[in-house]
Amino acid sequence: MAAEGDVDLDLEAEENCTGKPAEKPRKHDSGAADLERVTDYAEEKEISSSDLETAMSVIGDRRSREQKAKQDREKELAKVTIKKEDVELIIGEMEISRGVAERSLREHMGNVVEALIDLSN
């Protein structure tokens, strides 16, 4: 029978055979200290209300310009005349909805060939 000391030696031999190094708790402790330093710095930094208002106004202006450009583009596309036969052709060939077919035709100024090429890519 094996004595208690023999069992301990067997366990140590199995651990060494796997090739896994022993855990190093100090390595993890240093990372936690680094994290605390970063967190402390972020907590001390304050954002002034004027900077916040400026940033919000810039974002609002950008959104309104993008919305205006989108509306202008939609107005331009609405002015383009398209033929009903062309829309039906695209719907039949590409098996897409009427709205998508009309939009594609309008974006290509009523040119059926260019619209079909764009839709197939």
HELIX and SHEET records of a PDB file:
HELIX    1   1 GLU A    4  THR A   18  1                                  15    
HELIX    2   2 PRO A   25  GLU A   44  1                                  20    
HELIX    3   3 SER A   49  LYS A   79  1                                  31    
HELIX    4   4 LYS A   84  MET A   94  1                                  11    
HELIX    5   5 ARG A   98  GLU A  107  1                                  10    
HELIX    6   6 VAL A  112  SER A  120  1                                   9    
END                                                                             
